[in-house]
Structures are given as structure tokens and as C-alpha cells.
Amino acid sequence: MTTASTDRYICVNCGYVYDPRVGDPMNAIPAGTRFDELPEPWVCPMCYATQDQFDPLD
Ligand SMILES: [Zn+2]
């Protein structure tokens, strides 16, 4: 079974897209980290929105 690693999430507040293939270098999140694996205090690196303000990007 192949795991799709392209499940990106978009910040509804500013439009920032979290791509698990890239991670979030600004917050020391390594590439390959799924959105649901992000640490609890992680917020949008652009506007500091909390994780519940992100929607799946299909
Ligand atoms: Zn944002």
C-alpha cells in the first residue's frame, strides 16, 4: 500500500501552504513531517494562525 505524502494543508487566514515534502525549515520541521505530526505549539510561520485554522488542500 502506497502512502500519499502530498497531503498539503492551507492556512485559511493567509494562504500559506504546508507541504509535508518540504516541512517548515523556519520552525525546524524536517521534510517528511505530516501535518498531523506537527508538534502541538506549531503555528503558521506566516501569520501565526493555530493549526485548527488550516484546511486540507486537495
Ligand atoms: Zn497563515
N, CA, C, O and the ligand as a Tripos MOL2 file, in Angstrom:
@<TRIPOS>MOLECULE
protein
  233   231    59     0     0
PROTEIN
NO_CHARGES

@<TRIPOS>ATOM
      1 N           0.8430   -1.1890    0.0000 N.3       1 MET1
      2 CA          0.0000    0.0000    0.0000 C.3       1 MET1
      3 C           0.8820    1.2440    0.0000 C.2       1 MET1
      4 O           1.7730    1.3990    0.8350 O.2       1 MET1
      5 N           0.6130    2.1130   -0.9460 N.am      2 THR2
      6 CA          1.4350    3.3030   -1.0900 C.3       2 THR2
      7 C           0.8790    4.4530   -0.2590 C.2       2 THR2
      8 O          -0.3220    4.7200   -0.2660 O.2       2 THR2
      9 N           1.7430    5.1050    0.4290 N.am      3 THR3
     10 CA          1.3210    6.2520    1.2270 C.3       3 THR3
     11 C           1.4340    7.5310    0.4150 C.2       3 THR3
     12 O           2.5140    7.8680   -0.0710 O.2       3 THR3
     13 N           0.3550    8.2250    0.2690 N.am      4 ALA4
     14 CA          0.3950    9.5170   -0.4120 C.3       4 ALA4
     15 C           0.9870   10.5510    0.5310 C.2       4 ALA4
     16 O           0.4510   10.7980    1.6110 O.2       4 ALA4
     17 N           2.0720   11.1410    0.1270 N.am      5 SER5
     18 CA          2.7420   12.0970    1.0020 C.3       5 SER5
     19 C           2.5070   13.5250    0.5410 C.2       5 SER5
     20 O           3.2590   14.4360    0.8860 O.2       5 SER5
     21 N           1.4670   13.7050   -0.2340 N.am      6 THR6
     22 CA          1.2330   15.0420   -0.7820 C.3       6 THR6
     23 C           0.0380   15.7130   -0.1220 C.2       6 THR6
     24 O          -0.5600   16.6280   -0.6890 O.2       6 THR6
     25 N          -0.3070   15.2580    1.0720 N.am      7 ASP7
     26 CA         -1.4540   15.8730    1.7290 C.3       7 ASP7
     27 C          -1.0680   17.2200    2.3310 C.2       7 ASP7
     28 O          -0.6200   17.3200    3.4730 O.2       7 ASP7
     29 N          -1.2580   18.2390    1.5220 N.am      8 ARG8
     30 CA         -0.8950   19.5830    1.9340 C.3       8 ARG8
     31 C          -2.0580   20.2440    2.6650 C.2       8 ARG8
     32 O          -3.2160   19.8640    2.4880 O.2       8 ARG8
     33 N          -1.7380   21.2280    3.4770 N.am      9 TYR9
     34 CA         -2.7610   21.9760    4.2060 C.3       9 TYR9
     35 C          -2.5490   23.4590    3.9580 C.2       9 TYR9
     36 O          -1.4160   23.9330    3.8720 O.2       9 TYR9
     37 N          -3.6440   24.1770    3.8450 N.am     10 ILE10
     38 CA         -3.5470   25.6070    3.5930 C.3      10 ILE10
     39 C          -4.0700   26.3900    4.7920 C.2      10 ILE10
     40 O          -5.0750   26.0270    5.4050 O.2      10 ILE10
     41 N          -3.3720   27.4580    5.1060 N.am     11 CYS11
     42 CA         -3.8100   28.3570    6.1680 C.3      11 CYS11
     43 C          -4.9490   29.2130    5.6120 C.2      11 CYS11
     44 O          -4.7620   29.9570    4.6490 O.2      11 CYS11
     45 N          -6.1260   29.1020    6.2250 N.am     12 VAL12
     46 CA         -7.2650   29.8580    5.7010 C.3      12 VAL12
     47 C          -7.1070   31.3510    5.9890 C.2      12 VAL12
     48 O          -7.8080   32.1800    5.4100 O.2      12 VAL12
     49 N          -6.1980   31.6760    6.8710 N.am     13 ASN13
     50 CA         -6.0140   33.0800    7.2480 C.3      13 ASN13
     51 C          -5.1430   33.8360    6.2460 C.2      13 ASN13
     52 O          -5.4550   34.9710    5.8860 O.2      13 ASN13
     53 N          -4.0460   33.2110    5.7930 N.am     14 CYS14
     54 CA         -3.1050   33.9480    4.9400 C.3      14 CYS14
     55 C          -2.7740   33.2240    3.6420 C.2      14 CYS14
     56 O          -2.1490   33.8090    2.7570 O.2      14 CYS14
     57 N          -3.1760   31.9710    3.5090 N.am     15 GLY15
     58 CA         -2.9220   31.2620    2.2610 C.3      15 GLY15
     59 C          -1.6170   30.4840    2.2340 C.2      15 GLY15
     60 O          -1.2870   29.8690    1.2200 O.2      15 GLY15
     61 N          -0.8750   30.5000    3.3210 N.am     16 TYR16
     62 CA          0.3470   29.6960    3.4020 C.3      16 TYR16
     63 C          -0.0120   28.2200    3.2540 C.2      16 TYR16
     64 O          -0.9800   27.7480    3.8510 O.2      16 TYR16
     65 N           0.7690   27.4980    2.4600 N.am     17 VAL17
     66 CA          0.5260   26.0740    2.2770 C.3      17 VAL17
     67 C           1.6110   25.2770    2.9720 C.2      17 VAL17
     68 O           2.7990   25.4540    2.7020 O.2      17 VAL17
     69 N           1.1910   24.3950    3.8730 N.am     18 TYR18
     70 CA          2.1500   23.4740    4.4860 C.3      18 TYR18
     71 C           2.2650   22.2400    3.6090 C.2      18 TYR18
     72 O           1.2860   21.5260    3.3940 O.2      18 TYR18
     73 N           3.4640   21.9970    3.1080 N.am     19 ASP19
     74 CA          3.7240   20.8330    2.2620 C.3      19 ASP19
     75 C           4.6290   19.8830    3.0240 C.2      19 ASP19
     76 O           5.7690   20.2320    3.3300 O.2      19 ASP19
     77 N           4.1400   18.6750    3.3400 N.am     20 PRO20
     78 CA          4.9530   17.7390    4.1350 C.3      20 PRO20
     79 C           6.2410   17.3270    3.4300 C.2      20 PRO20
     80 O           7.1800   16.8680    4.0810 O.2      20 PRO20
     81 N           6.2990   17.4850    2.1170 N.am     21 ARG21
     82 CA          7.5390   17.1560    1.4100 C.3      21 ARG21
     83 C           8.6210   18.1950    1.6740 C.2      21 ARG21
     84 O           9.8090   17.9290    1.4920 O.2      21 ARG21
     85 N           8.2020   19.3720    2.1030 N.am     22 VAL22
     86 CA          9.1300   20.4680    2.3640 C.3      22 VAL22
     87 C           9.3490   20.6440    3.8600 C.2      22 VAL22
     88 O          10.4440   20.9810    4.3080 O.2      22 VAL22
     89 N           8.2750   20.4060    4.6310 N.am     23 GLY23
     90 CA          8.3460   20.6860    6.0600 C.3      23 GLY23
     91 C           8.2820   22.1930    6.2890 C.2      23 GLY23
     92 O           7.7530   22.9390    5.4640 O.2      23 GLY23
     93 N           8.8160   22.6170    7.3950 N.am     24 ASP24
     94 CA          8.8310   24.0410    7.7120 C.3      24 ASP24
     95 C          10.1910   24.3990    8.2800 C.2      24 ASP24
     96 O          10.3860   24.4120    9.4950 O.2      24 ASP24
     97 N          11.1340   24.6920    7.3860 N.am     25 PRO25
     98 CA         12.5150   24.9730    7.8240 C.3      25 PRO25
     99 C          12.5960   26.1260    8.8130 C.2      25 PRO25
    100 O          13.4810   26.1540    9.6680 O.2      25 PRO25
    101 N          11.6690   27.0830    8.7000 N.am     26 MET26
    102 CA         11.7020   28.2400    9.6010 C.3      26 MET26
    103 C          11.4180   27.8350   11.0480 C.2      26 MET26
    104 O          11.8100   28.5270   11.9880 O.2      26 MET26
    105 N          10.7280   26.6990   11.2100 N.am     27 ASN27
    106 CA         10.4010   26.2380   12.5640 C.3      27 ASN27
    107 C          11.0540   24.8930   12.8690 C.2      27 ASN27
    108 O          10.6150   24.1670   13.7600 O.2      27 ASN27
    109 N          12.1060   24.5720   12.1210 N.am     28 ALA28
    110 CA         12.8690   23.3510   12.3560 C.3      28 ALA28
    111 C          12.0150   22.0970   12.2050 C.2      28 ALA28
    112 O          12.2310   21.0980   12.8910 O.2      28 ALA28
    113 N          11.0250   22.1630   11.2820 N.am     29 ILE29
    114 CA         10.2350   20.9760   10.9840 C.3      29 ILE29
    115 C          10.8620   20.3000    9.7640 C.2      29 ILE29
    116 O          10.8840   20.8840    8.6810 O.2      29 ILE29
    117 N          11.3640   19.0960    9.9240 N.am     30 PRO30
    118 CA         12.0540   18.4410    8.8140 C.3      30 PRO30
    119 C          11.0940   18.0180    7.7110 C.2      30 PRO30
    120 O           9.9190   17.7560    7.9680 O.2      30 PRO30
    121 N          11.6010   17.9520    6.4760 N.am     31 ALA31
    122 CA         10.8090   17.4560    5.3590 C.3      31 ALA31
    123 C          10.3350   16.0430    5.6690 C.2      31 ALA31
    124 O          11.0600   15.2450    6.2630 O.2      31 ALA31
    125 N           9.1080   15.7490    5.2580 N.am     32 GLY32
    126 CA          8.5470   14.4340    5.5060 C.3      32 GLY32
    127 C           7.6430   14.3900    6.7160 C.2      32 GLY32
    128 O           7.0660   13.3470    7.0250 O.2      32 GLY32
    129 N           7.5100   15.5250    7.4140 N.am     33 THR33
    130 CA          6.6260   15.5830    8.5730 C.3      33 THR33
    131 C           5.2070   15.8640    8.1110 C.2      33 THR33
    132 O           4.9310   16.9030    7.5120 O.2      33 THR33
    133 N           4.2980   14.9170    8.3960 N.am     34 ARG34
    134 CA          2.9030   15.1220    8.0290 C.3      34 ARG34
    135 C           2.2840   16.2200    8.8840 C.2      34 ARG34
    136 O           2.7360   16.5030    9.9940 O.2      34 ARG34
    137 N           1.2340   16.8290    8.3320 N.am     35 PHE35
    138 CA          0.5920   17.9190    9.0810 C.3      35 PHE35
    139 C           0.1240   17.4380   10.4520 C.2      35 PHE35
    140 O           0.2610   18.1470   11.4490 O.2      35 PHE35
    141 N          -0.4270   16.2310   10.4920 N.am     36 ASP36
    142 CA         -0.9430   15.7370   11.7780 C.3      36 ASP36
    143 C           0.1690   15.2650   12.7140 C.2      36 ASP36
    144 O          -0.0950   14.8450   13.8410 O.2      36 ASP36
    145 N           1.4040   15.3350   12.2430 N.am     37 GLU37
    146 CA          2.5450   15.0010   13.0990 C.3      37 GLU37
    147 C           3.2460   16.2450   13.6330 C.2      37 GLU37
    148 O           4.2080   16.1460   14.3950 O.2      37 GLU37
    149 N           2.7650   17.4020   13.2350 N.am     38 LEU38
    150 CA          3.4020   18.6360   13.6990 C.3      38 LEU38
    151 C           3.2470   18.7600   15.2130 C.2      38 LEU38
    152 O           2.2250   18.3520   15.7660 O.2      38 LEU38
    153 N           4.2320   19.3090   15.8730 N.am     39 PRO39
    154 CA          4.1410   19.4750   17.3280 C.3      39 PRO39
    155 C           2.9980   20.4190   17.7010 C.2      39 PRO39
    156 O           2.6300   21.3070   16.9320 O.2      39 PRO39
    157 N           2.4610   20.2120   18.8680 N.am     40 GLU40
    158 CA          1.2910   20.9600   19.3400 C.3      40 GLU40
    159 C           1.4490   22.4780   19.2150 C.2      40 GLU40
    160 O           0.5170   23.1410   18.7600 O.2      40 GLU40
    161 N           2.5890   23.0490   19.5990 N.am     41 PRO41
    162 CA          2.6920   24.5200   19.5550 C.3      41 PRO41
    163 C           2.9450   25.0920   18.1660 C.2      41 PRO41
    164 O           3.0740   26.3060   18.0100 O.2      41 PRO41
    165 N           3.0180   24.2310   17.1580 N.am     42 TRP42
    166 CA          3.3030   24.7530   15.8170 C.3      42 TRP42
    167 C           2.1770   25.6620   15.3430 C.2      42 TRP42
    168 O           0.9970   25.3390   15.4800 O.2      42 TRP42
    169 N           2.5660   26.8020   14.7840 N.am     43 VAL43
    170 CA          1.5940   27.7250   14.2060 C.3      43 VAL43
    171 C           2.0670   28.1160   12.8150 C.2      43 VAL43
    172 O           3.2100   27.8570   12.4400 O.2      43 VAL43
    173 N           1.1840   28.7370   12.0600 N.am     44 CYS44
    174 CA          1.5270   29.2010   10.7200 C.3      44 CYS44
    175 C           2.7570   30.1100   10.7830 C.2      44 CYS44
    176 O           2.7710   31.0870   11.5320 O.2      44 CYS44
    177 N           3.7900   29.7900    9.9960 N.am     45 PRO45
    178 CA          5.0060   30.6110   10.0400 C.3      45 PRO45
    179 C           4.8130   31.9970    9.4400 C.2      45 PRO45
    180 O           5.6520   32.8770    9.6330 O.2      45 PRO45
    181 N           3.7190   32.2000    8.7160 N.am     46 MET46
    182 CA          3.4860   33.4960    8.0890 C.3      46 MET46
    183 C           2.6280   34.4160    8.9540 C.2      46 MET46
    184 O           2.9090   35.6090    9.0640 O.2      46 MET46
    185 N           1.5820   33.8610    9.5670 N.am     47 CYS47
    186 CA          0.6400   34.7280   10.2810 C.3      47 CYS47
    187 C           0.3560   34.2370   11.6950 C.2      47 CYS47
    188 O          -0.4430   34.8370   12.4140 O.2      47 CYS47
    189 N           1.0080   33.1480   12.0960 N.am     48 TYR48
    190 CA          0.8840   32.6140   13.4550 C.3      48 TYR48
    191 C          -0.5190   32.1000   13.7830 C.2      48 TYR48
    192 O          -0.9060   32.0380   14.9500 O.2      48 TYR48
    193 N          -1.2730   31.7350   12.7530 N.am     49 ALA49
    194 CA         -2.5640   31.0970   12.9900 C.3      49 ALA49
    195 C          -2.3270   29.7120   13.5750 C.2      49 ALA49
    196 O          -1.3350   29.0550   13.2580 O.2      49 ALA49
    197 N          -3.2410   29.2780   14.4300 N.am     50 THR50
    198 CA         -3.0960   27.9600   15.0330 C.3      50 THR50
    199 C          -3.4960   26.8700   14.0360 C.2      50 THR50
    200 O          -4.0770   27.1620   12.9900 O.2      50 THR50
    201 N          -3.1840   25.6230   14.3610 N.am     51 GLN51
    202 CA         -3.3620   24.5230   13.4190 C.3      51 GLN51
    203 C          -4.8130   24.2990   13.0340 C.2      51 GLN51
    204 O          -5.0860   23.7780   11.9520 O.2      51 GLN51
    205 N          -5.7570   24.6830   13.8980 N.am     52 ASP52
    206 CA         -7.1650   24.4760   13.5680 C.3      52 ASP52
    207 C          -7.6640   25.4660   12.5140 C.2      52 ASP52
    208 O          -8.8160   25.4010   12.0860 O.2      52 ASP52
    209 N          -6.7840   26.3860   12.1010 N.am     53 GLN53
    210 CA         -7.1520   27.3150   11.0380 C.3      53 GLN53
    211 C          -6.5970   26.8600    9.6850 C.2      53 GLN53
    212 O          -6.5700   27.6270    8.7230 O.2      53 GLN53
    213 N          -6.1620   25.6200    9.6300 N.am     54 PHE54
    214 CA         -5.6820   25.0440    8.3800 C.3      54 PHE54
    215 C          -6.7400   24.0750    7.8270 C.2      54 PHE54
    216 O          -7.3980   23.3510    8.5740 O.2      54 PHE54
    217 N          -6.8780   24.0880    6.5030 N.am     55 ASP55
    218 CA         -7.7800   23.1600    5.8270 C.3      55 ASP55
    219 C          -6.9700   22.2880    4.8760 C.2      55 ASP55
    220 O          -5.9600   22.7310    4.3290 O.2      55 ASP55
    221 N          -7.4140   21.0380    4.6780 N.am     56 PRO56
    222 CA         -6.7290   20.1880    3.6980 C.3      56 PRO56
    223 C          -6.7870   20.8210    2.3130 C.2      56 PRO56
    224 O          -7.7980   21.4040    1.9220 O.2      56 PRO56
    225 N          -5.6970   20.6980    1.5880 N.am     57 LEU57
    226 CA         -5.6040   21.2320    0.2260 C.3      57 LEU57
    227 C          -5.5400   20.0410   -0.7260 C.2      57 LEU57
    228 O          -4.5610   19.2950   -0.7440 O.2      57 LEU57
    229 N          -6.5860   19.8780   -1.5060 N.am     58 ASP58
    230 CA         -6.6370   18.7080   -2.3900 C.3      58 ASP58
    231 C          -6.0290   18.9780   -3.7540 C.2      58 ASP58
    232 O          -6.0010   18.0870   -4.6040 O.2      58 ASP58
    233 ZN         -1.2010   31.7550    7.9720 Zn       59 ZN59
@<TRIPOS>BOND
     1     1     2 1
     2     2     3 1
     3     3     4 2
     4     3     5 am
     5     5     6 1
     6     6     7 1
     7     7     8 2
     8     7     9 am
     9     9    10 1
    10    10    11 1
    11    11    12 2
    12    11    13 am
    13    13    14 1
    14    14    15 1
    15    15    16 2
    16    15    17 am
    17    17    18 1
    18    18    19 1
    19    19    20 2
    20    19    21 am
    21    21    22 1
    22    22    23 1
    23    23    24 2
    24    23    25 am
    25    25    26 1
    26    26    27 1
    27    27    28 2
    28    27    29 am
    29    29    30 1
    30    30    31 1
    31    31    32 2
    32    31    33 am
    33    33    34 1
    34    34    35 1
    35    35    36 2
    36    35    37 am
    37    37    38 1
    38    38    39 1
    39    39    40 2
    40    39    41 am
    41    41    42 1
    42    42    43 1
    43    43    44 2
    44    43    45 am
    45    45    46 1
    46    46    47 1
    47    47    48 2
    48    47    49 am
    49    49    50 1
    50    50    51 1
    51    51    52 2
    52    51    53 am
    53    53    54 1
    54    54    55 1
    55    55    56 2
    56    55    57 am
    57    57    58 1
    58    58    59 1
    59    59    60 2
    60    59    61 am
    61    61    62 1
    62    62    63 1
    63    63    64 2
    64    63    65 am
    65    65    66 1
    66    66    67 1
    67    67    68 2
    68    67    69 am
    69    69    70 1
    70    70    71 1
    71    71    72 2
    72    71    73 am
    73    73    74 1
    74    74    75 1
    75    75    76 2
    76    75    77 am
    77    77    78 1
    78    78    79 1
    79    79    80 2
    80    79    81 am
    81    81    82 1
    82    82    83 1
    83    83    84 2
    84    83    85 am
    85    85    86 1
    86    86    87 1
    87    87    88 2
    88    87    89 am
    89    89    90 1
    90    90    91 1
    91    91    92 2
    92    91    93 am
    93    93    94 1
    94    94    95 1
    95    95    96 2
    96    95    97 am
    97    97    98 1
    98    98    99 1
    99    99   100 2
   100    99   101 am
   101   101   102 1
   102   102   103 1
   103   103   104 2
   104   103   105 am
   105   105   106 1
   106   106   107 1
   107   107   108 2
   108   107   109 am
   109   109   110 1
   110   110   111 1
   111   111   112 2
   112   111   113 am
   113   113   114 1
   114   114   115 1
   115   115   116 2
   116   115   117 am
   117   117   118 1
   118   118   119 1
   119   119   120 2
   120   119   121 am
   121   121   122 1
   122   122   123 1
   123   123   124 2
   124   123   125 am
   125   125   126 1
   126   126   127 1
   127   127   128 2
   128   127   129 am
   129   129   130 1
   130   130   131 1
   131   131   132 2
   132   131   133 am
   133   133   134 1
   134   134   135 1
   135   135   136 2
   136   135   137 am
   137   137   138 1
   138   138   139 1
   139   139   140 2
   140   139   141 am
   141   141   142 1
   142   142   143 1
   143   143   144 2
   144   143   145 am
   145   145   146 1
   146   146   147 1
   147   147   148 2
   148   147   149 am
   149   149   150 1
   150   150   151 1
   151   151   152 2
   152   151   153 am
   153   153   154 1
   154   154   155 1
   155   155   156 2
   156   155   157 am
   157   157   158 1
   158   158   159 1
   159   159   160 2
   160   159   161 am
   161   161   162 1
   162   162   163 1
   163   163   164 2
   164   163   165 am
   165   165   166 1
   166   166   167 1
   167   167   168 2
   168   167   169 am
   169   169   170 1
   170   170   171 1
   171   171   172 2
   172   171   173 am
   173   173   174 1
   174   174   175 1
   175   175   176 2
   176   175   177 am
   177   177   178 1
   178   178   179 1
   179   179   180 2
   180   179   181 am
   181   181   182 1
   182   182   183 1
   183   183   184 2
   184   183   185 am
   185   185   186 1
   186   186   187 1
   187   187   188 2
   188   187   189 am
   189   189   190 1
   190   190   191 1
   191   191   192 2
   192   191   193 am
   193   193   194 1
   194   194   195 1
   195   195   196 2
   196   195   197 am
   197   197   198 1
   198   198   199 1
   199   199   200 2
   200   199   201 am
   201   201   202 1
   202   202   203 1
   203   203   204 2
   204   203   205 am
   205   205   206 1
   206   206   207 1
   207   207   208 2
   208   207   209 am
   209   209   210 1
   210   210   211 1
   211   211   212 2
   212   211   213 am
   213   213   214 1
   214   214   215 1
   215   215   216 2
   216   215   217 am
   217   217   218 1
   218   218   219 1
   219   219   220 2
   220   219   221 am
   221   221   222 1
   222   222   223 1
   223   223   224 2
   224   223   225 am
   225   225   226 1
   226   226   227 1
   227   227   228 2
   228   227   229 am
   229   229   230 1
   230   230   231 1
   231   231   232 2
@<TRIPOS>SUBSTRUCTURE
     1 MET1         2 RESIDUE 1 A MET
     2 THR2         6 RESIDUE 1 A THR
     3 THR3        10 RESIDUE 1 A THR
     4 ALA4        14 RESIDUE 1 A ALA
     5 SER5        18 RESIDUE 1 A SER
     6 THR6        22 RESIDUE 1 A THR
     7 ASP7        26 RESIDUE 1 A ASP
     8 ARG8        30 RESIDUE 1 A ARG
     9 TYR9        34 RESIDUE 1 A TYR
    10 ILE10       38 RESIDUE 1 A ILE
    11 CYS11       42 RESIDUE 1 A CYS
    12 VAL12       46 RESIDUE 1 A VAL
    13 ASN13       50 RESIDUE 1 A ASN
    14 CYS14       54 RESIDUE 1 A CYS
    15 GLY15       58 RESIDUE 1 A GLY
    16 TYR16       62 RESIDUE 1 A TYR
    17 VAL17       66 RESIDUE 1 A VAL
    18 TYR18       70 RESIDUE 1 A TYR
    19 ASP19       74 RESIDUE 1 A ASP
    20 PRO20       78 RESIDUE 1 A PRO
    21 ARG21       82 RESIDUE 1 A ARG
    22 VAL22       86 RESIDUE 1 A VAL
    23 GLY23       90 RESIDUE 1 A GLY
    24 ASP24       94 RESIDUE 1 A ASP
    25 PRO25       98 RESIDUE 1 A PRO
    26 MET26      102 RESIDUE 1 A MET
    27 ASN27      106 RESIDUE 1 A ASN
    28 ALA28      110 RESIDUE 1 A ALA
    29 ILE29      114 RESIDUE 1 A ILE
    30 PRO30      118 RESIDUE 1 A PRO
    31 ALA31      122 RESIDUE 1 A ALA
    32 GLY32      126 RESIDUE 1 A GLY
    33 THR33      130 RESIDUE 1 A THR
    34 ARG34      134 RESIDUE 1 A ARG
    35 PHE35      138 RESIDUE 1 A PHE
    36 ASP36      142 RESIDUE 1 A ASP
    37 GLU37      146 RESIDUE 1 A GLU
    38 LEU38      150 RESIDUE 1 A LEU
    39 PRO39      154 RESIDUE 1 A PRO
    40 GLU40      158 RESIDUE 1 A GLU
    41 PRO41      162 RESIDUE 1 A PRO
    42 TRP42      166 RESIDUE 1 A TRP
    43 VAL43      170 RESIDUE 1 A VAL
    44 CYS44      174 RESIDUE 1 A CYS
    45 PRO45      178 RESIDUE 1 A PRO
    46 MET46      182 RESIDUE 1 A MET
    47 CYS47      186 RESIDUE 1 A CYS
    48 TYR48      190 RESIDUE 1 A TYR
    49 ALA49      194 RESIDUE 1 A ALA
    50 THR50      198 RESIDUE 1 A THR
    51 GLN51      202 RESIDUE 1 A GLN
    52 ASP52      206 RESIDUE 1 A ASP
    53 GLN53      210 RESIDUE 1 A GLN
    54 PHE54      214 RESIDUE 1 A PHE
    55 ASP55      218 RESIDUE 1 A ASP
    56 PRO56      222 RESIDUE 1 A PRO
    57 LEU57      226 RESIDUE 1 A LEU
    58 ASP58      230 RESIDUE 1 A ASP
    59 ZN59       233 GROUP 0 **** ****
